[in-house]
């Protein structure tokens, strides 16, 4: 099941988060209440914009890098979360942090 946006069908995990918005209130009794509520709406809209911007930044980064090497010692400057297939050992290895140590660990 998907959602259609601009003629393209997207799956549920491809759609950015929807954050709640303040409802529009029309019958506020005083000018002070209307001004307060308008200011709250502006603040909320700014917050939603910041959240959406951060979502785009996070979603545009890969969750992991998958590398290929004869041995993992060939890989310079690995980052936490990197995955490498070591041809010499025939195993996938992950660069993980275990307490105070960060090193390559066998995944299979």
Long-range contacts (C-beta under 8 A, 24 or more apart in sequence): 16-52, 16-55, 16-56, 16-59, 17-51, 17-55, 19-48, 19-51, 19-52, 21-45, 21-48, 72-104, 78-104, 83-107
